[in-house]
Amino acid sequence: MKDTDLDYTIVFPDPSLPSALETCKAPVVILLGWGGCKDPYLAKYSDIYRNQGCTVIRYTSPWMSAFFSESLGRRTLRLYAKKLLELLFDYEIDKSPIFFHVFSNNGMMMYRYIVQLLHCHRQFCMLKVVGTVFDSGPGNRNVLGSIRALNTVLISQTNFLFRMVILLVFIIVVVVFRIVLYPFTRFLHESHYDAMKKDYSTWPHLYLYSKADKIISAQDIEEMVQARRMRGQRIEVVVFTKSEHVNHLREHPAKYIEACTCFLMSCLHCPVGPYHRKR
């Protein structure tokens, strides 16, 4: 189902299929896509959770907002985050447990604002979040990785000349606002990575990442893991050695699906039965 203002997809579990959540209240899983991600790509991840009896909302924020608006200090993604949470009330599923699956820095930026709203907005503070999966993120300030990510987005959407112009503009924006002016603006515009390091959330996190990722440094993710563990948070990690950025499901499907479903069940305090193991 689509909305003209917020380009999302929501899918409900198939009642004819057996559910692994027979003894638990089925959660709503919110997938936050990577930059340039198309809905059919997210649908493959959606199936992991729908097969377990979950309702799934898929959403990818506009890449222009992530790469340009946020780089210029404009918090346009916060509006999308608010509208996304409002969907839970529109569909009357706000009483269900909430579970996030966040991809790369594009998803992490949206997630940062969602977490802020969960903590400070009266309408959302009663929502019950049980866990979050991070796939290929989050990453710290990495100019080269950001350029590679934007180039990946543009390859499938623009011609060569337009892509070069956009990349050049992005490089200028990054150099001016993230490097030259950063000492004067850092107190006004905290980075998403720094905000997530000191986030007050207490629910468990699972980090899925690869040592071979050329867009998000494994070191950045490991630093985040350490920071979250120092806060006493339950953190789980699955490390892949060769798979590329947001490509772990394709290259290691069995390992990936088992990691996500086992983590989901543990967050819900559900037993892991034979059906769950087979999916």
NUKELUM-800954 format. One record per residue (C-alpha): x, y, z; residue number from 1. Coordinates in steps of 0.25 Angstrom, whole numbers, padded with zeros to 4 digits, always signed. Layout:
BEGIN
[atom [X,Y,Z],NUM]
...
//
This chain:
BEGIN
[atom [+0000,+0000,+0000],1]
[atom [+0005,+0014,-0004],2]
[atom [+0004,+0028,+0002],3]
[atom [+0005,+0040,-0007],4]
[atom [+0013,+0048,+0003],5]
[atom [+0022,+0037,+0009],6]
[atom [+0026,+0026,-0001],7]
[atom [+0025,+0014,+0008],8]
[atom [+0020,+0000,+0007],9]
[atom [+0013,-0008,+0017],10]
[atom [+0011,-0023,+0017],11]
[atom [+0003,-0031,+0027],12]
[atom [+0006,-0046,+0030],13]
[atom [-0001,-0057,+0023],14]
[atom [-0011,-0063,+0032],15]
[atom [-0011,-0076,+0025],16]
[atom [+0004,-0078,+0028],17]
[atom [+0008,-0084,+0042],18]
[atom [+0015,-0074,+0050],19]
[atom [+0027,-0075,+0059],20]
[atom [+0021,-0065,+0068],21]
[atom [+0010,-0073,+0073],22]
[atom [+0014,-0070,+0088],23]
[atom [+0018,-0056,+0086],24]
[atom [+0011,-0043,+0081],25]
[atom [+0015,-0041,+0067],26]
[atom [+0023,-0028,+0065],27]
[atom [+0023,-0018,+0054],28]
[atom [+0037,-0018,+0047],29]
[atom [+0041,-0005,+0041],30]
[atom [+0052,-0006,+0030],31]
[atom [+0060,+0007,+0027],32]
[atom [+0066,+0005,+0014],33]
[atom [+0080,+0010,+0009],34]
[atom [+0083,+0021,-0001],35]
[atom [+0076,+0019,-0014],36]
[atom [+0070,+0006,-0009],37]
[atom [+0058,+0001,-0017],38]
[atom [+0046,-0005,-0011],39]
[atom [+0047,-0019,-0018],40]
[atom [+0061,-0019,-0011],41]
[atom [+0055,-0017,+0002],42]
[atom [+0044,-0027,+0000],43]
[atom [+0054,-0038,+0001],44]
[atom [+0057,-0034,+0015],45]
[atom [+0043,-0032,+0018],46]
[atom [+0040,-0047,+0015],47]
[atom [+0049,-0051,+0026],48]
[atom [+0040,-0044,+0036],49]
[atom [+0027,-0046,+0029],50]
[atom [+0030,-0061,+0029],51]
[atom [+0031,-0061,+0044],52]
[atom [+0017,-0054,+0045],53]
[atom [+0021,-0040,+0046],54]
[atom [+0015,-0027,+0040],55]
[atom [+0026,-0020,+0032],56]
[atom [+0027,-0005,+0028],57]
[atom [+0038,-0002,+0017],58]
[atom [+0043,+0012,+0015],59]
[atom [+0055,+0018,+0008],60]
[atom [+0057,+0033,+0010],61]
[atom [+0060,+0041,-0002],62]
[atom [+0075,+0041,-0005],63]
[atom [+0075,+0056,-0008],64]
[atom [+0071,+0059,+0006],65]
[atom [+0081,+0049,+0012],66]
[atom [+0093,+0054,+0004],67]
[atom [+0090,+0069,+0002],68]
[atom [+0080,+0074,+0012],69]
[atom [+0087,+0067,+0024],70]
[atom [+0101,+0071,+0019],71]
[atom [+0096,+0086,+0019],72]
[atom [+0090,+0084,+0033],73]
[atom [+0075,+0084,+0029],74]
[atom [+0068,+0073,+0037],75]
[atom [+0058,+0070,+0027],76]
[atom [+0058,+0055,+0030],77]
[atom [+0052,+0058,+0044],78]
[atom [+0039,+0061,+0037],79]
[atom [+0039,+0048,+0029],80]
[atom [+0043,+0041,+0043],81]
[atom [+0030,+0047,+0049],82]
[atom [+0021,+0043,+0038],83]
[atom [+0027,+0029,+0038],84]
[atom [+0023,+0027,+0053],85]
[atom [+0010,+0033,+0051],86]
[atom [+0007,+0021,+0041],87]
[atom [+0006,+0012,+0054],88]
[atom [-0006,+0020,+0059],89]
[atom [-0012,+0021,+0045],90]
[atom [-0012,+0006,+0044],91]
[atom [-0015,+0004,+0059],92]
[atom [-0003,-0005,+0061],93]
[atom [+0003,+0005,+0071],94]
[atom [+0001,-0005,+0083],95]
[atom [+0010,-0016,+0076],96]
[atom [+0025,-0017,+0079],97]
[atom [+0033,-0009,+0069],98]
[atom [+0046,-0015,+0063],99]
[atom [+0055,-0007,+0054],100]
[atom [+0064,-0012,+0043],101]
[atom [+0074,-0001,+0038],102]
[atom [+0082,-0001,+0026],103]
[atom [+0095,+0007,+0024],104]
[atom [+0096,+0022,+0028],105]
[atom [+0084,+0026,+0020],106]
[atom [+0075,+0017,+0029],107]
[atom [+0083,+0021,+0041],108]
[atom [+0080,+0036,+0039],109]
[atom [+0065,+0033,+0039],110]
[atom [+0067,+0024,+0051],111]
[atom [+0074,+0035,+0059],112]
[atom [+0062,+0044,+0057],113]
[atom [+0052,+0033,+0060],114]
[atom [+0060,+0030,+0073],115]
[atom [+0059,+0045,+0077],116]
[atom [+0044,+0045,+0075],117]
[atom [+0042,+0033,+0083],118]
[atom [+0049,+0040,+0095],119]
[atom [+0044,+0054,+0094],120]
[atom [+0030,+0054,+0086],121]
[atom [+0018,+0051,+0095],122]
[atom [+0011,+0044,+0084],123]
[atom [+0022,+0034,+0082],124]
[atom [+0028,+0032,+0096],125]
[atom [+0018,+0020,+0099],126]
[atom [+0023,+0012,+0087],127]
[atom [+0030,-0001,+0091],128]
[atom [+0043,-0003,+0083],129]
[atom [+0049,-0017,+0086],130]
[atom [+0061,-0017,+0077],131]
[atom [+0069,-0012,+0065],132]
[atom [+0077,-0018,+0054],133]
[atom [+0088,-0010,+0048],134]
[atom [+0093,-0015,+0034],135]
[atom [+0106,-0009,+0029],136]
[atom [+0106,+0003,+0038],137]
[atom [+0107,+0013,+0044],138]
[atom [+0119,+0020,+0039],139]
[atom [+0126,+0032,+0044],140]
[atom [+0130,+0044,+0035],141]
[atom [+0136,+0037,+0023],142]
[atom [+0137,+0046,+0011],143]
[atom [+0142,+0036,+0001],144]
[atom [+0132,+0026,+0006],145]
[atom [+0121,+0036,+0004],146]
[atom [+0125,+0039,-0010],147]
[atom [+0125,+0024,-0013],148]
[atom [+0111,+0023,-0007],149]
[atom [+0106,+0034,-0015],150]
[atom [+0113,+0029,-0028],151]
[atom [+0106,+0016,-0026],152]
[atom [+0092,+0022,-0024],153]
[atom [+0094,+0031,-0037],154]
[atom [+0100,+0020,-0046],155]
[atom [+0086,+0014,-0048],156]
[atom [+0078,+0027,-0048],157]
[atom [+0086,+0037,-0057],158]
[atom [+0095,+0038,-0069],159]
[atom [+0110,+0040,-0067],160]
[atom [+0111,+0055,-0069],161]
[atom [+0099,+0058,-0059],162]
[atom [+0106,+0048,-0049],163]
[atom [+0119,+0055,-0050],164]
[atom [+0112,+0069,-0048],165]
[atom [+0105,+0064,-0036],166]
[atom [+0117,+0057,-0030],167]
[atom [+0125,+0070,-0032],168]
[atom [+0114,+0078,-0025],169]
[atom [+0114,+0068,-0013],170]
[atom [+0129,+0069,-0012],171]
[atom [+0129,+0084,-0011],172]
[atom [+0117,+0083,-0001],173]
[atom [+0125,+0073,+0008],174]
[atom [+0138,+0081,+0007],175]
[atom [+0132,+0094,+0011],176]
[atom [+0122,+0090,+0021],177]
[atom [+0128,+0077,+0027],178]
[atom [+0143,+0081,+0027],179]
[atom [+0145,+0096,+0025],180]
[atom [+0133,+0101,+0034],181]
[atom [+0132,+0089,+0043],182]
[atom [+0140,+0096,+0055],183]
[atom [+0129,+0107,+0055],184]
[atom [+0117,+0098,+0053],185]
[atom [+0119,+0086,+0060],186]
[atom [+0112,+0091,+0073],187]
[atom [+0100,+0094,+0064],188]
[atom [+0099,+0082,+0056],189]
[atom [+0104,+0069,+0063],190]
[atom [+0107,+0058,+0054],191]
[atom [+0098,+0046,+0053],192]
[atom [+0109,+0036,+0057],193]
[atom [+0112,+0044,+0070],194]
[atom [+0097,+0045,+0073],195]
[atom [+0096,+0030,+0072],196]
[atom [+0108,+0027,+0081],197]
[atom [+0101,+0034,+0093],198]
[atom [+0087,+0031,+0090],199]
[atom [+0079,+0027,+0102],200]
[atom [+0072,+0015,+0096],201]
[atom [+0073,+0002,+0105],202]
[atom [+0067,-0008,+0095],203]
[atom [+0077,-0019,+0089],204]
[atom [+0085,-0016,+0076],205]
[atom [+0090,-0026,+0066],206]
[atom [+0101,-0021,+0057],207]
[atom [+0103,-0028,+0043],208]
[atom [+0116,-0023,+0036],209]
[atom [+0127,-0028,+0027],210]
[atom [+0142,-0025,+0028],211]
[atom [+0142,-0024,+0013],212]
[atom [+0132,-0012,+0013],213]
[atom [+0138,-0001,+0004],214]
[atom [+0127,+0010,+0008],215]
[atom [+0125,+0008,+0023],216]
[atom [+0138,+0005,+0031],217]
[atom [+0137,-0007,+0040],218]
[atom [+0145,+0001,+0050],219]
[atom [+0134,+0011,+0051],220]
[atom [+0124,+0000,+0054],221]
[atom [+0133,-0006,+0064],222]
[atom [+0135,+0007,+0071],223]
[atom [+0120,+0009,+0072],224]
[atom [+0119,-0005,+0077],225]
[atom [+0129,-0002,+0088],226]
[atom [+0122,+0011,+0092],227]
[atom [+0108,+0004,+0093],228]
[atom [+0114,-0007,+0101],229]
[atom [+0120,+0003,+0111],230]
[atom [+0106,+0008,+0113],231]
[atom [+0102,-0006,+0118],232]
[atom [+0094,-0009,+0106],233]
[atom [+0092,-0023,+0101],234]
[atom [+0099,-0023,+0087],235]
[atom [+0101,-0035,+0078],236]
[atom [+0110,-0035,+0066],237]
[atom [+0111,-0044,+0053],238]
[atom [+0124,-0041,+0045],239]
[atom [+0125,-0045,+0030],240]
[atom [+0139,-0046,+0024],241]
[atom [+0137,-0043,+0009],242]
[atom [+0123,-0038,+0006],243]
[atom [+0121,-0024,+0001],244]
[atom [+0113,-0013,+0006],245]
[atom [+0098,-0017,+0009],246]
[atom [+0101,-0030,+0001],247]
[atom [+0102,-0039,+0013],248]
[atom [+0088,-0046,+0010],249]
[atom [+0091,-0049,-0004],250]
[atom [+0105,-0055,-0001],251]
[atom [+0101,-0062,+0012],252]
[atom [+0086,-0064,+0012],253]
[atom [+0085,-0075,+0022],254]
[atom [+0094,-0068,+0032],255]
[atom [+0088,-0055,+0031],256]
[atom [+0073,-0060,+0032],257]
[atom [+0077,-0068,+0044],258]
[atom [+0084,-0056,+0051],259]
[atom [+0072,-0047,+0049],260]
[atom [+0061,-0057,+0053],261]
[atom [+0069,-0062,+0065],262]
[atom [+0071,-0048,+0070],263]
[atom [+0057,-0044,+0067],264]
[atom [+0052,-0056,+0076],265]
[atom [+0062,-0053,+0087],266]
[atom [+0057,-0038,+0087],267]
[atom [+0042,-0043,+0089],268]
[atom [+0047,-0054,+0099],269]
[atom [+0041,-0065,+0090],270]
[atom [+0045,-0079,+0089],271]
[atom [+0053,-0083,+0076],272]
[atom [+0045,-0095,+0071],273]
[atom [+0047,-0104,+0059],274]
[atom [+0039,-0096,+0049],275]
[atom [+0047,-0083,+0053],276]
[atom [+0060,-0091,+0050],277]
[atom [+0056,-0095,+0036],278]
[atom [+0052,-0082,+0031],279]
//
